[in-house]
Amino acid sequence: MRIVIAPDKFKGSLSAPEVCAHLEKGLQRGAGGNLDVIPIPVADGGEGTLDAAVGSGFTRRSAVVAGPTGEPVTAEFAVRGNEAVIEMAAASGLALLPASALVDGCPGPAAAATATSLGTGQLIRAALDASCNRIILGVGGSANTDGGAGVLQGLGARLLDAAGNDLPSGGAALARLDRIDFSGFEPRLKDTRFVLASDVDNPLLGAQGAAAIFGPQKGATQQDVGMLDAALARFVEVLAREIGSEGPSNRAFKAAEAPGAGAAGGVGYAAIAVLAATRRPGIDVVLEFTELEQRLAGADLVITGEGSLDEQSLLGKTPMGVARAAAAQGVPVVAVCGRTTLAQGQAAAAGFEDVYALTELESNVDRCIAEAAPLLEQLGTQISGRLAATTLSRSATTKEDLHV
């Protein structure tokens, strides 16, 4: 029997490759090692996208870049031929904020105002140095609200105030932006295609924009939100003057209203306006480069899942993308998760024949998170047992039919 395992990470517990490994161990234990298991770690374009790329044949590379507060960090990206996958969180993520930027363990207002996407731009340059001319930019988990200004700086642009001085990092400083000097901008970008892998459809500015919707989770107070939104508006105004004709048809203005411009603190905006990125749903991009559709050929079962399988999962996250791909080839799908809030009818309507949650084995959620690995192995063994029982039942039915 051939089983494809294609899960996302169990956030805070296991990476997608680790989910695959522990689930496979349990499946094989329950089947005496007689299963043909194909592990395919996947993601929805945010954290975990790099692991999905490496699991699909990309080579892991690294570069030392500026973290969200400017301190150097070693960030990884992935390369296959002329294609690179960059996970923004690896260079500019919330998880990289130093303790000095936290207040009671959470991002503070200072971080919200000054965090930068500079390292992401430097990581793009590292991909160019690796001879890549197609770059997938997976966004999610970012610390910045700088409109992607840091990305442009990392690629050679200079953001200047009225006195001709370089602005400090972060979104707040954009309020003093007077002009952008693109004379040193990376020339190789002209021959490079970008894909913005994001499910966020927010614009850059306003009540649904980057500062208003995502700023608070990055430490911004209500006052900070208004200040950052105004600073981002100034960034759009100056960028429009630098890259095109005046008026609402200017691509800088149009890009600010585009779905996805507000992704990753506005990095989506810079990607669309300056890098001419094409925005696509993250799960579609990942399933494409993992070649899931082709690797489903001959499969008897697909197992997908994520840490929490809930109503949000039904809005196009990883399990739904995998379920759609499997349904297109007539392969049954089951889901594994840490916990689920879906009713049986909801899960069935989404295409899942069954849902296996760690909380069925251990009701204590904290223990589920801490002991996810052995619990997943138990679930794998349980799934193998049910598969064996189903196979025996079908075999018996077939014999009866033949006897008749």
MARVEXTI-716638 format. One record per residue: z, y, x negated of N, C-alpha, C in turn. Coordinates in pm, whole numbers, plus 50000, padded with zeros to 5 digits. Layout:
BEGIN
  n.c3  n.c2  n.c1 ca.c3 ca.c2 ca.c1  c.c3  c.c2  c.c1
     Z     Y     X     Z     Y     X     Z     Y     X
...
REM end
This chain:
BEGIN
  n.c3  n.c2  n.c1 ca.c3 ca.c2 ca.c1  c.c3  c.c2  c.c1
 50000 49881 49915 50000 50000 50000 50000 50124 49911
 49915 50221 49947 49905 50345 49869 49976 50458 49944
 50070 50523 49875 50146 50633 49934 50129 50758 49848
 50091 50868 49911 50083 50997 49843 50209 51076 49875
 50277 51120 49771 50397 51205 49789 50357 51347 49752
 50361 51440 49848 50317 51577 49825 50418 51677 49883
 50533 51691 49819 50637 51781 49871 50640 51914 49797
 50707 52011 49857 50746 52135 49789 50884 52109 49728
 50936 52208 49658 51070 52198 49601 51176 52191 49711
 51293 52142 49676 51413 52155 49758 51491 52270 49694
 51473 52390 49745 51523 52510 49678 51673 52500 49650
 51710 52536 49527 51849 52532 49488 51897 52394 49450
 51805 52298 49450 51846 52161 49425 51749 52087 49332
 51627 52066 49377 51530 51989 49299 51394 52057 49300
 51324 52052 49188 51186 52098 49183 51097 51996 49253
 50975 52035 49285 50883 51942 49352 50856 51817 49268
 50834 51829 49136 50817 51706 49056 50940 51616 49060
 51059 51676 49065 51182 51595 49073 51192 51527 49209
 51152 51596 49315 51151 51533 49447 51058 51412 49445
 50940 51430 49387 50845 51318 49378 50906 51201 49302
 50968 51230 49188 51020 51123 49102 51130 51042 49171
 51224 51112 49234 51336 51041 49297 51292 50967 49424
 51201 51027 49497 51150 50960 49616 51072 50834 49578
 50991 50845 49472 50915 50728 49427 51009 50617 49379
 51114 50655 49311 51210 50554 49263 51269 50476 49379
 51306 50548 49484 51362 50481 49601 51260 50397 49674
 51137 50447 49687 51031 50372 49754 51004 50241 49682
 50991 50248 49549 50961 50128 49471 51076 50029 49474
 51198 50082 49475 51315 49993 49481 51313 49913 49611
 51276 49979 49720 51273 49912 49849 51156 49818 49866
 51052 49836 49782 50931 49754 49796 50910 49660 49678
 51013 49648 49593 51001 49558 49479 50898 49603 49378
 50872 49733 49373 50777 49787 49276 50632 49761 49308
 50601 49725 49432 50464 49685 49467 50381 49794 49534
 50429 49918 49529 50356 50027 49593 50268 50101 49492
 50157 50152 49539 50072 50240 49459 50107 50383 49502
 50189 50450 49422 50239 50582 49459 50168 50690 49378
 50120 50792 49448 50052 50905 49382 50135 51031 49405
 50206 51080 49303 50286 51201 49320 50200 51327 49301
 50207 51418 49396 50132 51544 49387 50227 51658 49426
 50300 51715 49331 50387 51828 49363 50303 51945 49416
 50349 52009 49522 50276 52121 49579 50371 52238 49603
 50317 52351 49648 50394 52473 49673 50313 52560 49767
 50375 52671 49809 50304 52759 49902 50257 52888 49837
 50248 52887 49703 50202 53005 49630 50314 53082 49565
 50440 53055 49602 50554 53122 49541 50613 53036 49430
 50745 53035 49422 50811 52954 49320 50774 52807 49338
 50743 52742 49227 50699 52604 49231 50550 52588 49213
 50476 52699 49221 50330 52692 49206 50292 52646 49065
 50367 52691 48966 50340 52650 48828 50359 52500 48811
 50467 52446 48868 50490 52301 48860 50377 52224 48928
 50329 52277 49039 50218 52212 49109 50093 52210 49023
 50069 52320 48952 49951 52327 48865 49962 52227 48750
 50077 52223 48686 50096 52130 48574 50085 51985 48621
 50135 51960 48741 50125 51825 48797 49984 51786 48832
 49893 51883 48831 49753 51856 48866 49660 51866 48747
 49717 51865 48627 49632 51861 48508 49622 51989 48430
 49687 52096 48477 49690 52219 48398 49786 52200 48280
 49763 52275 48174 49849 52269 48056 49945 52387 48058
 50070 52357 48033 50172 52461 48034 50163 52545 47906
 50159 52677 47921 50163 52771 47808 50280 52865 47826
 50314 52941 47722 50422 53037 47736 50394 53163 47656
 50459 53271 47695 50447 53398 47624 50578 53474 47640
 50613 53553 47542 50731 53638 47551 50688 53770 47614
 50748 53803 47726 50710 53923 47802 50837 53998 47843
 50817 54116 47903 50930 54194 47952 50978 54136 48085
 51106 54113 48097 51163 54068 48223 51175 54185 48319
 51234 54165 48435 51239 54270 48537 51317 54395 48494
 51409 54381 48396 51482 54497 48347 51435 54539 48208
 51324 54480 48163 51268 54516 48034 51313 54428 47920
 51415 54348 47941 51460 54259 47835 51359 54146 47817
 51334 54104 47692 51233 54000 47670 51273 53866 47730
 51176 53799 47792 51196 53665 47845 51077 53580 47805
 51098 53451 47796 50987 53359 47770 50939 53307 47905
 50817 53342 47938 50760 53306 48069 50645 53208 48051
 50638 53112 48141 50533 53011 48134 50421 53041 48233
 50301 52997 48198 50188 52997 48289 50110 52869 48263
 50006 52844 48338 49933 52718 48325 49784 52744 48312
 49718 52662 48231 49574 52680 48203 49500 52548 48219
 49386 52556 48283 49294 52442 48290 49153 52498 48276
 49089 52472 48162 48958 52530 48137 48966 52682 48132
 48887 52748 48216 48888 52895 48220 48975 52950 48333
 49057 52863 48392 49139 52901 48506 49288 52903 48467
 49359 53005 48513 49501 53015 48486 49578 53030 48617
 49698 52976 48618 49790 52994 48731 49912 53066 48677
 49943 53180 48739 50058 53260 48699 50154 53267 48817
 50278 53233 48790 50383 53242 48890 50464 53367 48857
 50453 53468 48940 50513 53597 48910 50663 53587 48882
 50731 53500 48954 50876 53486 48938 50915 53448 48797
 50822 53386 48722 50853 53344 48585 50870 53463 48492
 50811 53577 48527 50819 53696 48443 50899 53809 48507
 50891 53820 48639 50947 53936 48709 51037 53897 48825
 51096 53780 48819 51169 53727 48933 51314 53774 48943
 51365 53769 49065 51505 53800 49090 51599 53715 49006
 51562 53591 48986 51648 53499 48911 51663 53540 48766
 51577 53629 48718 51582 53672 48578 51666 53797 48557
 51717 53855 48665 51801 53973 48649 51927 53938 48570
 51961 54017 48469 52084 53990 48393 52207 54022 48475
 52319 53974 48431 52445 53994 48503 52476 54143 48520
 52433 54224 48425 52460 54368 48432 52389 54435 48548
 52285 54370 48604 52209 54427 48715 52260 54378 48850
 52364 54295 48848 52415 54236 48971 52546 54301 49014
 52567 54305 49145 52691 54352 49204 52744 54240 49294
 52856 54185 49258 52912 54071 49332 52810 53957 49343
 52739 53937 49233 52644 53826 49227 52509 53852 49289
 52490 53970 49347 52363 54005 49413 52299 54124 49342
 52165 54141 49355 52100 54256 49293 52161 54387 49342
 52185 54480 49250 52243 54608 49286 52138 54716 49304
 52178 54834 49354 52083 54944 49377 52008 54987 49251
 52075 54981 49136 52008 55022 49012 51889 54931 48983
 51908 54802 49007 51798 54708 48985 51684 54734 49083
 51718 54764 49207 51614 54791 49307 51528 54909 49267
 51587 55009 49205 51515 55130 49169 51435 55117 49040
 51482 55032 48949 51422 55030 48815 51353 54900 48776
 51367 54794 48855 51304 54666 48820 51152 54683 48813
 51092 54613 48719 50949 54632 48691 50871 54501 48695
 50742 54514 48723 50650 54399 48719 50571 54396 48588
 50618 54471 48489 50549 54481 48360 50518 54344 48301
 50617 54254 48303 50598 54122 48242 50487 54042 48306
 50466 54064 48435 50356 53993 48503 50222 54040 48448
 50209 54170 48425 50086 54221 48363 50067 54165 48223
 50176 54155 48148 50166 54098 48013 50130 53950 48018
 50176 53881 48122 50142 53740 48136 49993 53724 48171
 49940 53817 48251 49796 53816 48279 49718 53834 48150
 49765 53925 48065 49697 53947 47937 49703 53821 47850
 49814 53748 47855 49824 53623 47780 49722 53521 47831
 49699 53520 47963 49598 53430 48020 49458 53470 47973
 49434 53601 47962 49305 53647 47910 49289 53603 47764
 49397 53609 47688 49392 53565 47549 49363 53416 47539
 49395 53341 47645 49367 53197 47649 49227 53169 47703
 49143 53274 47709 49002 53264 47750 48984 53233 47898
 49080 53274 47979 49069 53251 48124 49002 53371 48191
 48912 53342 48283 48848 53450 48359 48859 53427 48510
 48940 53332 48549 48978 53315 48689 49128 53294 48692
 49198 53386 48756 49344 53384 48752 49400 53380 48893
 49482 53280 48917 49554 53267 49045 49691 53327 49025
 49723 53429 49104 49850 53497 49092 49939 53458 49210
 50035 53372 49183 50129 53329 49286 50246 53425 49290
 50269 53488 49404 50375 53589 49413 50486 53541 49505
 50605 53586 49476 50721 53546 49552 50844 53549 49463
 50956 53588 49518 51079 53590 49442 51089 53702 49341
 51011 53810 49361 51009 53919 49263 51131 54010 49278
 51167 54078 49167 51280 54170 49167 51237 54314 49188
 51110 54343 49167 51060 54481 49164 51015 54533 49300
 51013 54665 49311 50947 54735 49422 50871 54851 49359
 50777 54820 49273 50706 54922 49196 50557 54930 49229
 50515 54864 49337 50375 54873 49378 50278 54806 49282
 50331 54730 49187 50245 54671 49085 50212 54767 48972
 50281 54883 48970 50259 54979 48861 50288 54914 48726
 50393 54831 48722 50426 54763 48598 50315 54668 48553
 50252 54602 48649 50139 54514 48615 50030 54595 48543
 50000 54711 48598 49896 54796 48537 49938 54841 48397
 50066 54874 48380 50115 54911 48247 50101 54795 48150
 50131 54675 48197 50119 54557 48111 49976 54528 48070
 49882 54585 48145 49740 54565 48116 49678 54686 48046
 49764 54780 48005 49715 54890 47922 49709 55027 47985
 49738 55038 48114 49737 55170 48178 49863 55247 48139
 49854 55379 48140 49971 55464 48114 49999 55547 48238
 50124 55545 48284 50165 55624 48399 50240 55746 48346
 50186 55866 48374 50234 55988 48311 50289 56087 48411
 50391 56162 48368 50442 56269 48452 50365 56398 48424
 50406 56508 48484 50333 56634 48472 50331 56688 48330
 50429 56647 48249 50435 56693 48110 50360 56599 48016
 50299 56495 48072 50224 56400 47990 50308 56292 47927
 50431 56278 47974 50520 56174 47922 50508 56046 48002
 50523 55931 47934 50519 55802 48003 50640 55789 48094
 50615 55743 48216 50725 55723 48310 50807 55600 48270
 50936 55603 48298 51015 55481 48279 50976 55377 48383
 51025 55258 48364 50987 55148 48453 51052 55162 48589
 50992 55095 48687 51052 55084 48819 50987 55171 48924
 51016 55138 49050 50954 55208 49161 51002 55351 49178
 51130 55378 49152 51183 55512 49174 51111 55616 49090
 51075 55581 48968 51010 55676 48877 50873 55721 48926
 50812 55644 49015 50678 55679 49064 50678 55809 49143
 50794 55855 49187 50802 55983 49257 50758 56097 49166
 50768 56077 49034 50730 56181 48938 50593 56156 48877
 50518 56061 48931 50387 56028 48877 50289 56144 48898
 50220 56184 48790 50121 56292 48799 49979 56239 48779
 49962 56147 48683 49830 56089 48661 49842 55953 48594
 49736 55877 48600 49730 55745 48539 49616 55744 48438
 49647 55709 48316 49548 55704 48209 49500 55559 48193
 49374 55536 48232 49318 55401 48223 49233 55381 48097
 49238 55475 48004 49151 55466 47886 49179 55342 47801
 49303 55295 47804 49336 55176 47726 49346 55050 47810
 49290 55056 47932 49301 54942 48023 49222 54824 47971
 49276 54706 47991 49218 54582 47939 49073 54565 47983
 48976 54569 47889 48834 54563 47926 48790 54426 47979
 48862 54320 47942 48821 54186 47985 48840 54165 48135
 48914 54254 48199 48938 54240 48343 48810 54254 48424
 48711 54325 48369 48585 54345 48441 48516 54212 48472
 48538 54113 48388 48473 53983 48406 48570 53876 48456
 48681 53920 48514 48785 53827 48557 48803 53834 48708
 48808 53719 48772 48830 53711 48917 48975 53673 48943
 49034 53741 49041 49174 53716 49075 49186 53664 49218
 49277 53570 49236 49315 53522 49369 49462 53552 49387
 49495 53626 49492 49633 53656 49526 49681 53549 49624
 49764 53459 49576 49813 53349 49660 49940 53395 49731
 49927 53434 49857 50041 53490 49929 50026 53473 50078
 50137 53441 50143 50138 53433 50289 50193 53560 50352
 50242 53652 50268 50294 53779 50318 50177 53867 50362
 50184 53920 50484 50074 54003 50533 50116 54149 50555
 50228 54188 50498 50278 54324 50515 50193 54424 50437
 50178 54547 50490 50111 54652 50414 50205 54704 50305
 50161 54801 50227 50246 54853 50121 50352 54948 50173
 50315 55035 50267 50401 55146 50307 50451 55134 50451
 50552 55214 50484 50597 55226 50621 50704 55126 50661
 50725 55118 50792 50833 55037 50847 50818 54888 50819
 50695 54843 50797 50670 54703 50766 50631 54684 50620
 50650 54788 50539 50605 54786 50401 50699 54718 50304
 50661 54724 50176 50733 54652 50071 50878 54696 50060
 50903 54828 50062 51040 54877 50045 51126 54845 50167
 51071 54871 50287 51150 54854 50410 51186 54709 50437
 51092 54619 50418 51113 54479 50455 51180 54399 50344
 51137 54422 50221 51187 54337 50112 51284 54408 50018
 51290 54542 50024 51379 54616 49935 51525 54578 49946
 51579 54564 50069 51722 54532 50081 51763 54403 50012
 51678 54301 50012 51715 54176 49946 51709 54189 49794
 51654 54303 49746 51647 54329 49602 51752 54432 49560
 51842 54465 49653 51952 54555 49621 51939 54695 49674
 51831 54727 49742 51809 54863 49790 51898 54895 49911
 51961 55013 49907 52033 55064 50024 51931 55128 50118
 51975 55167 50236 51884 55234 50329 51828 55362 50269
 51911 55435 50196 51863 55555 50128 51761 55521 50022
 51787 55412 49948 51692 55368 49845 51558 55331 49907
 51560 55268 50024 51436 55226 50090 51347 55346 50115
 51404 55454 50170 51325 55575 50195 51271 55635 50067
 51354 55637 49963 51312 55691 49834 51200 55609 49772
 51213 55476 49777 51111 55388 49719 50980 55396 49796
 50989 55405 49929 50867 55414 50009 50792 55543 49977
 50864 55653 49961 50801 55780 49926 50739 55774 49786
 50808 55706 49694 50756 55692 49558 50628 55608 49557
 50626 55503 49638 50505 55420 49648 50390 55498 49710
 50421 55583 49806 50317 55668 49866 50257 55762 49761
 50343 55813 49673 50294 55898 49564 50203 55818 49470
 50240 55695 49444 50159 55607 49359 50020 55589 49419
 50013 55565 49550 49884 55549 49617 49802 55676 49606
 49864 55789 49626 49793 55918 49621 49732 55943 49483
 49811 55918 49379 49760 55941 49244 49654 55838 49206
 49677 55712 49242 49579 55608 49211 49447 55636 49281
 49453 55684 49404 49331 55717 49477 49250 55824 49404
 49320 55918 49347 49252 56025 49273 49186 55972 49146
 49247 55870 49088 49197 55818 48960 49080 55722 48975
 49075 55646 49085 48978 55537 49091 48866 55557 49192
 48863 55670 49263 48754 55684 49360 48749 55820 49424
 48659 55833 49520 48638 55958 49590 48757 55990 49680
 48769 56115 49718 48876 56157 49808 48849 56107 49949
 48956 56097 50028 48938 56061 50168 48989 55923 50200
 48999 55891 50329 49056 55763 50371 48971 55643 50334
 48844 55664 50298 48759 55551 50260 48785 55506 50117
 48860 55585 50041 48895 55549 49904 48963 55412 49903
 48924 55326 49809 48976 55189 49812 49126 55182 49785
 49182 55283 49717 49326 55283 49695 49401 55304 49826
 49348 55390 49913 49410 55411 50044 49392 55288 50133
 49272 55233 50131 49243 55116 50214 49327 54996 50172
 49343 54981 50040 49420 54868 49990 49566 54877 50032
 49619 54998 50045 49759 55014 50085 49784 54961 50225
 49681 54960 50308 49693 54911 50445 49655 54764 50460
 49602 54707 50353 49553 54569 50360 49667 54469 50377
 49646 54364 50456 49747 54258 50465 49775 54200 50327
 49901 54189 50292 49938 54135 50162 49966 54241 50057
 49934 54369 50087 49959 54474 49989 50108 54488 49959
 50192 54456 50056 50335 54468 50037 50400 54347 49971
 50321 54247 49938 50375 54126 49875 50431 54157 49737
 50542 54091 49704 50602 54100 49570 50629 54243 49528
 50690 54320 49618 50726 54457 49585 50606 54547 49564
 50493 54509 49624 50373 54588 49612 50278 54544 49504
 50311 54436 49433 50217 54382 49334 50087 54342 49404
 50099 54297 49529 49979 54267 49606 49887 54388 49615
 49946 54506 49626 49867 54629 49634 49786 54653 49507
 49852 54648 49392 49781 54670 49266 49675 54563 49244
 49705 54440 49284 49608 54331 49267 49483 54356 49351
 49503 54403 49474 49389 54427 49563 49314 54554 49522
 49387 54662 49497 49324 54792 49471 49257 54801 49336
 49321 54746 49232 49271 54764 49096 49206 54638 49039
 49263 54523 49067 49211 54398 49010 49110 54330 49102
 49085 54391 49220 48988 54337 49317 49020 54194 49355
 49149 54165 49371 49192 54028 49405 49156 53994 49549
 49127 53867 49569 49105 53813 49703 49235 53746 49747
 49287 53788 49862 49412 53729 49911 49381 53604 49993
 49451 53495 49962 49437 53372 50037 49575 53311 50062
 49591 53238 50172 49720 53171 50196 49757 53084 50076
 49882 53095 50034 49925 53025 49914 49906 52875 49921
 49938 52814 50035 49926 52669 50044 49781 52626 50032
 49686 52705 50085 49545 52670 50073 49500 52670 49928
 49547 52771 49853 49511 52780 49711 49566 52661 49634
 49692 52627 49659 49755 52517 49586 49691 52383 49621
 49665 52359 49749 49604 52232 49787 49464 52218 49728
 49399 52331 49708 49266 52329 49648 49272 52290 49502
 49361 52356 49423 49360 52322 49280 49430 52189 49250
 49512 52139 49344 49569 52005 49325 49472 51896 49372
 49364 51939 49438 49263 51845 49489 49324 51740 49581
 49418 51786 49664 49487 51694 49754 49391 51618 49845
 49294 51689 49901 49201 51626 49995 49133 51505 49933
 49082 51522 49810 49014 51411 49742 49110 51298 49708
 49233 51333 49675 49330 51232 49631 49395 51157 49748
 49364 51201 49870 49413 51129 49988 49327 51007 50021
 49211 50996 49958 49120 50885 49987 49190 50750 49966
 49188 50667 50067 49247 50534 50058 49397 50529 50078
 49459 50643 50107 49605 50644 50126 49643 50584 50261
 49754 50514 50264 49808 50457 50388 49914 50546 50451
 49974 50630 50368 50080 50718 50417 50092 50839 50324
 50125 50954 50384 50156 51074 50307 50300 51114 50339
 50375 51146 50234 50511 51198 50250 50514 51340 50196
 50552 51434 50281 50565 51573 50238 50706 51621 50271
 50733 51749 50252 50864 51800 50287 50905 51918 50203
 51024 51969 50232 51085 52080 50159 51234 52080 50191
 51307 52171 50129 51451 52170 50146 51497 52183 50289
 51440 52281 50360 51476 52301 50500 51350 52296 50585
 51342 52199 50672 51226 52186 50762 51266 52249 50895
 51211 52367 50922 51254 52442 51040 51135 52514 51103
 51165 52607 51192 51058 52677 51263 50969 52756 51167
 51028 52807 51059 50947 52879 50959 50846 52786 50894
 50883 52661 50879 50792 52564 50817 50664 52550 50897
 50675 52572 51028 50559 52555 51115 50460 52670 51105
 50498 52777 51032 50413 52895 51022 50322 52891 50900
 50283 52771 50858 50186 52760 50750 50245 52731 50614
 50371 52689 50608 50429 52656 50479 50380 52519 50433
 50430 52476 50318 50376 52357 50251 50364 52233 50340
 50469 52191 50410 50456 52068 50489 50343 52073 50591
 50322 52190 50654 50215 52201 50752 50079 52192 50686
 50063 52254 50570 49936 52246 50500 49901 52104 50461
 50001 52030 50413 49980 51889 50376 49950 51806 50500
 50022 51832 50608 50002 51756 50732 49861 51777 50786
 49811 51901 50779 49674 51927 50826 49571 51853 50741
 49591 51855 50610 49497 51786 50522 49497 51636 50548
 49615 51579 50571 49624 51435 50598 49563 51402 50733
 49588 51485 50834 49534 51460 50968 49382 51460 50966
 49325 51546 50883 49179 51555 50875 49118 51424 50826
 49198 51345 50752 49149 51216 50702 49212 51098 50775
 49286 51126 50881 49344 51019 50961 49455 50943 50893
 49526 51009 50801 49636 50943 50729 49768 50987 50792
 49853 50894 50831 49982 50932 50891 50072 51005 50792
 50157 51093 50845 50243 51176 50762 50388 51166 50809
 50481 51154 50714 50622 51169 50744 50677 51278 50653
 50787 51338 50694 50847 51446 50616 50987 51408 50571
 51022 51452 50451 51158 51441 50402 51210 51583 50379
 51338 51604 50395 51394 51738 50381 51544 51728 50358
 51602 51840 50319 51747 51843 50307 51810 51844 50445
 51757 51930 50529 51803 51938 50668 51686 51981 50755
 51697 51956 50883 51592 51999 50976 51654 52055 51103
 51590 52157 51157 51631 52212 51287 51526 52182 51394
 51423 52106 51358 51316 52077 51451 51356 51964 51546
 51324 51982 51672 51341 51874 51769 51232 51770 51744
 51254 51650 51793 51158 51542 51772 51019 51581 51824
 51016 51647 51939 50889 51688 51996 50817 51791 51911
 50893 51884 51852 50833 51984 51764 50772 51918 51640
 50847 51825 51582 50797 51756 51463 50671 51676 51495
 50671 51609 51608 50553 51529 51647 50433 51619 51671
 50457 51733 51737 50347 51826 51764 50290 51884 51636
 50374 51894 51533 50328 51945 51404 50254 51840 51323
 50256 51716 51370 50181 51611 51301 50265 51513 51222
 50399 51522 51233 50486 51432 51157 50526 51312 51242
 50496 51194 51193 50533 51073 51266 50684 51052 51264
 50749 51099 51158 50893 51087 51149 50945 51190 51051
 51071 51225 51063 51136 51319 50972 51264 51255 50920
 51280 51254 50789 51397 51197 50725 51473 51310 50655
 51595 51335 50696 51676 51443 50638 51794 51386 50559
 51825 51452 50448 51940 51410 50368 52070 51417 50449
 52074 51512 50543 52196 51525 50624 52220 51405 50715
 52119 51319 50731 52141 51195 50806 52226 51098 50725
 52222 51114 50593 52300 51028 50503 52432 51092 50464
 52431 51226 50454 52550 51300 50412 52557 51430 50492
 52655 51441 50580 52663 51557 50669 52708 51685 50600
 52773 51672 50486 52818 51789 50411 52699 51850 50336
 52658 51970 50379 52538 52032 50322 52554 52060 50173
 52672 52107 50131 52695 52135 49989 52678 52009 49906
 52725 51899 49960 52711 51772 49887 52566 51727 49886
 52494 51754 49993 52351 51722 49998 52276 51794 49886
 52311 51921 49867 52245 52000 49763 52281 51947 49625
 52408 51918 49604 52455 51872 49473 52408 51731 49440
 52392 51648 49543 52357 51507 49521 52222 51471 49582
 52131 51570 49582 52001 51548 49645 51922 51434 49581
 51933 51419 49450 51855 51315 49381 51888 51174 49430
 52014 51130 49423 52043 50994 49471 52021 50978 49622
 52044 51086 49697 52022 51078 49842 51873 51060 49873
 51788 51130 49798 51643 51113 49817 51601 50970 49785
 51661 50913 49683 51629 50775 49648 51668 50682 49764
 51782 50710 49827 51822 50629 49943 51720 50643 50057
 51675 50768 50078 51574 50788 50183 51445 50713 50150
 51407 50714 50023 51287 50642 49982 51298 50493 50011
 51414 50437 49980 51437 50295 50008 51433 50269 50158
 51489 50361 50234 51488 50349 50380 51345 50353 50435
 51264 50442 50381 51125 50451 50426 51050 50323 50393
 51073 50270 50273 51008 50144 50234 51045 50032 50330
 51174 50027 50368 51219 49923 50460 51150 49932 50594
 51135 50054 50644 51069 50071 50774 50920 50038 50765
 50859 50073 50651 50718 50039 50632 50700 49888 50631
 50789 49817 50561 50781 49671 50554 50798 49610 50692
 50893 49664 50769 50917 49611 50904 50796 49635 50994
 50736 49752 50979 50617 49784 51060 50502 49692 51023
 50486 49668 50892 50377 49580 50846 50395 49438 50899
 50519 49388 50893 50547 49254 50945 50520 49246 51094
 50560 49350 51167 50540 49353 51312 50391 49350 51345
 50312 49429 51270 50167 49430 51294 50104 49296 51261
 50156 49234 51153 50103 49105 51112 50131 49000 51219
 50252 49004 51276 50287 48907 51381 50202 48927 51505
 50178 49052 51540 50096 49084 51656 49954 49033 51639
 49903 49051 51515 49767 49006 51485 49756 48854 51498
 49860 48782 51451 49858 48635 51459 49859 48590 51605
 49939 48658 51687 49944 48624 51828 49808 48646 51894
 49744 48758 51856 49613 48789 51913 49512 48681 51874
 49521 48636 51749 49427 48533 51703 49453 48400 51776
 49582 48372 51801 49617 48247 51869 49561 48247 52012
 49570 48365 52076 49517 48378 52211 49367 48357 52208
REM end
